[in-house]
């Protein structure tokens, strides 16, 4: 199904996507604890950056659900007290605004169940209310999963993380979304950039299908980048990071490479 079949289609903001048919905000690859585990840092600190940006997105879209598409935490073998504190702060930011936080497990999240008192699913199914075929027998479904393994549920659209896509344009690297209409099991695929700004990301300009390390990417040439032209990206500001920015849509990678 094309985006037009999913209500008014996804809205891209910061490094997140809002799905109006499901009333859900989806982010991926928080990698909470990366700052603590490495020498990289942000001017405001990791917790403030994540919670401020998520709070701005919550205030803008007022979703019923916030879904995290895997790699919630960074370290494989432990969840520290500081990491757990950040996760609780993110949940509080959601719940104080009336949104339910749903975590999907990624390949980094092996230790998450040992500390997190909530559920971490393998995949989350979102029903697109009001999106029905002409015969009113089919309700469109979106599956949110991490993307490192093939999902078990059939859907009309799959939203994943895992890849950390960025795109280089005239020497400037920007986080990007990747849209692939009908590219996985005949369903739409949407790849999200990493929500953490501590991950440098992977430039997809010249990447071929097998380099994506995801069974859901079956034809890289058909993936079309989307970049949110936000002045706050890379500025280190937290509260403004969800401000509306123009979504710049590029041709599929197969065509895009020929234009560079």
VMD Tcl script that draws the C-alpha trace (Angstrom):
set ca {
  {0.00 0.00 0.00}
  {1.22 3.52 -0.70}
  {1.35 6.22 1.96}
  {-1.93 7.57 0.60}
  {-3.58 4.35 1.77}
  {-2.54 5.07 5.36}
  {-4.86 7.97 6.14}
  {-3.04 11.25 5.52}
  {0.33 9.51 5.45}
  {3.29 9.77 7.83}
  {4.58 13.08 9.13}
  {8.34 13.34 9.59}
  {9.78 15.49 12.38}
  {13.21 15.57 14.00}
  {14.21 11.87 13.77}
  {10.71 10.56 14.40}
  {7.60 9.76 12.40}
  {3.98 10.33 13.37}
  {1.44 7.88 11.94}
  {-1.94 9.63 12.11}
  {-4.02 6.56 11.26}
  {-2.61 4.77 14.31}
  {-2.19 7.94 16.42}
  {1.35 6.76 17.11}
  {4.73 8.46 17.28}
  {7.58 6.11 16.38}
  {11.29 6.56 17.11}
  {14.15 4.07 16.89}
  {17.61 3.44 18.28}
  {17.68 5.52 21.44}
  {20.85 3.70 22.56}
  {20.35 5.02 26.08}
  {23.64 4.75 27.95}
  {25.87 5.34 24.94}
  {27.14 8.58 26.44}
  {27.96 6.85 29.72}
  {29.70 3.94 27.98}
  {31.85 6.02 25.63}
  {33.73 9.27 25.41}
  {31.05 11.01 23.32}
  {28.64 13.49 24.88}
  {26.08 16.19 24.14}
  {26.09 19.78 25.46}
  {22.84 19.19 27.39}
  {23.63 15.62 28.37}
  {22.08 12.48 26.95}
  {19.04 12.36 29.24}
  {18.08 15.99 28.73}
  {18.57 15.74 24.97}
  {16.35 12.66 24.62}
  {13.61 13.77 27.00}
  {13.47 17.37 25.75}
  {13.24 16.34 22.11}
  {10.68 13.64 22.81}
  {8.66 16.07 24.92}
  {8.56 18.57 22.08}
  {7.34 15.89 19.69}
  {4.69 14.80 22.19}
  {3.47 18.37 22.56}
  {3.29 18.77 18.79}
  {1.50 15.53 17.87}
  {-0.29 14.51 21.10}
  {-0.11 10.79 20.20}
  {-1.87 8.02 22.07}
  {1.15 5.74 21.67}
  {4.91 6.25 21.52}
  {6.73 3.25 20.06}
  {10.49 2.72 20.24}
  {11.63 0.44 17.40}
  {14.46 -1.31 19.20}
  {17.95 -0.70 20.52}
  {16.39 1.07 23.44}
  {19.65 0.76 25.38}
  {23.23 0.68 24.16}
  {25.23 -1.83 26.18}
  {24.50 -5.52 25.63}
  {25.39 -6.88 29.06}
  {23.95 -4.43 31.60}
  {21.50 -1.62 32.24}
  {23.05 0.86 34.67}
  {21.16 2.96 37.20}
  {21.75 6.03 35.06}
  {20.36 4.31 31.98}
  {17.33 3.11 33.92}
  {16.78 6.65 35.20}
  {16.71 7.95 31.63}
  {14.22 5.26 30.58}
  {11.97 6.17 33.50}
  {12.24 9.87 32.56}
  {11.17 9.05 29.00}
  {8.22 7.03 30.28}
  {7.24 9.87 32.61}
  {7.38 12.33 29.69}
  {4.94 10.12 27.79}
  {2.57 9.33 30.64}
  {2.24 12.93 31.85}
  {0.99 13.76 28.35}
  {-1.39 10.80 28.18}
  {0.69 8.61 25.86}
  {1.57 4.96 26.39}
  {5.24 4.05 25.89}
  {5.72 0.78 23.99}
  {9.22 -0.68 23.72}
  {10.28 -3.08 20.96}
  {13.43 -5.09 21.60}
  {16.44 -4.72 19.33}
  {19.67 -6.67 19.13}
  {21.26 -4.40 21.78}
  {18.47 -5.00 24.29}
  {19.50 -8.38 25.71}
  {19.90 -6.98 29.24}
  {16.83 -4.73 29.16}
  {14.40 -7.25 30.77}
  {16.68 -7.56 33.81}
  {16.01 -3.93 34.87}
  {12.97 -2.64 32.99}
  {9.67 -3.29 34.77}
  {7.62 -2.95 31.60}
  {7.28 -5.09 28.51}
  {9.68 -5.14 25.56}
  {7.98 -6.77 22.58}
  {9.52 -8.46 19.57}
  {7.17 -6.44 17.38}
  {4.27 -4.05 17.89}
  {1.15 -4.16 15.70}
  {-0.64 -0.85 15.15}
  {-4.11 -0.79 13.60}
  {-4.75 2.11 11.26}
  {-8.22 3.20 12.37}
  {-10.43 4.31 9.52}
  {-8.11 2.86 6.87}
  {-10.20 0.18 5.21}
  {-10.48 -1.25 1.73}
  {-13.53 -0.41 -0.34}
  {-15.25 -3.61 0.82}
  {-14.60 -2.62 4.47}
  {-13.12 -6.03 5.28}
  {-9.46 -5.08 5.69}
  {-8.09 -2.76 8.35}
  {-4.58 -1.58 7.49}
  {-1.87 -2.67 9.91}
  {1.59 -1.32 10.64}
  {4.20 -3.49 12.33}
  {6.93 -1.75 14.29}
  {10.02 -3.93 14.74}
  {13.74 -3.35 15.03}
  {14.75 -4.71 11.64}
  {17.57 -7.09 12.53}
  {15.27 -10.10 12.10}
  {12.33 -10.83 9.82}
  {8.98 -10.09 11.51}
  {6.45 -12.86 12.06}
  {3.36 -10.73 11.42}
  {1.96 -9.77 8.02}
  {1.23 -6.08 7.64}
  {0.65 -3.31 5.13}
  {3.61 -1.31 6.39}
  {6.75 -2.10 8.40}
  {8.58 0.58 10.40}
  {12.11 -0.32 11.49}
  {15.35 1.10 12.87}
  {18.68 -0.76 13.12}
  {20.29 0.79 10.04}
  {21.00 4.34 11.38}
  {20.68 5.82 7.86}
  {22.25 9.13 6.91}
  {22.80 10.74 3.53}
  {25.68 12.87 2.31}
  {24.84 15.87 0.14}
  {27.62 18.23 -0.91}
  {29.79 17.00 1.95}
  {27.09 17.44 4.59}
  {25.86 14.28 6.34}
  {22.26 14.35 7.57}
  {20.08 11.70 9.24}
  {17.45 10.45 6.84}
  {14.40 8.25 6.61}
  {14.16 5.65 3.84}
  {10.81 4.93 2.18}
  {10.29 1.76 0.17}
  {6.72 1.44 -1.18}
  {5.87 -2.22 -1.70}
  {9.45 -3.40 -1.17}
  {8.96 -5.97 1.62}
  {6.45 -8.80 1.12}
  {4.52 -6.38 -1.07}
  {4.18 -4.00 1.88}
  {5.64 -0.55 2.44}
  {8.90 -0.23 4.37}
  {9.95 2.80 6.39}
  {13.46 2.90 7.91}
  {13.99 5.47 10.66}
  {17.23 7.27 11.54}
  {18.67 6.78 15.02}
  {16.91 9.06 17.50}
  {20.09 9.42 19.54}
  {22.38 12.14 18.27}
  {25.40 10.30 19.71}
  {25.39 7.77 16.85}
  {27.21 9.03 13.74}
  {25.01 7.02 11.40}
  {25.81 5.20 8.17}
  {25.86 7.01 4.83}
  {23.55 5.13 2.48}
  {24.47 6.93 -0.75}
  {26.46 4.02 -2.17}
  {25.14 1.16 -0.04}
  {23.90 -1.96 -1.79}
  {21.18 -4.23 -0.48}
  {23.40 -6.73 1.35}
  {25.21 -3.93 3.21}
  {22.06 -2.90 5.09}
  {22.23 -5.94 7.39}
  {18.44 -6.21 7.55}
  {16.25 -8.92 6.00}
  {13.56 -6.30 5.43}
  {15.74 -4.39 2.95}
  {15.31 -6.42 -0.21}
  {16.10 -3.78 -2.85}
  {18.16 -0.80 -1.72}
  {17.82 0.91 -5.10}
  {14.09 1.41 -4.46}
  {14.52 3.12 -1.09}
  {13.86 6.86 -1.29}
  {15.53 9.15 1.29}
  {13.60 11.77 3.24}
  {15.48 14.48 5.15}
  {13.84 16.82 7.65}
  {15.34 20.25 7.04}
  {15.45 21.26 10.70}
  {17.74 24.14 11.71}
  {18.19 22.51 15.13}
  {19.74 19.31 13.75}
  {23.28 19.10 15.02}
  {22.97 22.33 17.00}
  {22.90 20.62 20.38}
  {19.58 22.24 21.27}
  {17.02 19.99 22.86}
  {13.73 21.82 23.22}
  {13.58 23.06 19.65}
  {14.48 19.78 18.02}
  {10.88 18.85 17.28}
  {10.08 22.14 15.57}
  {8.40 21.72 12.22}
  {10.88 21.43 9.40}
  {10.31 20.78 5.74}
  {10.51 17.13 4.71}
  {12.80 17.01 1.68}
  {12.03 13.96 -0.45}
  {14.69 12.57 -2.77}
  {14.51 10.03 -5.60}
  {15.13 6.34 -4.82}
  {18.78 5.52 -4.18}
  {19.21 3.80 -7.54}
  {18.30 7.04 -9.31}
  {19.81 9.32 -6.69}
  {23.29 7.86 -7.21}
  {23.17 8.76 -10.88}
  {22.37 12.38 -10.03}
  {25.40 12.87 -7.77}
}
mol new
graphics top color blue
foreach p $ca { graphics top sphere $p radius 0.5 }
foreach p [lrange $ca 0 end-1] q [lrange $ca 1 end] { graphics top cylinder $p $q radius 0.2 }
display resetview
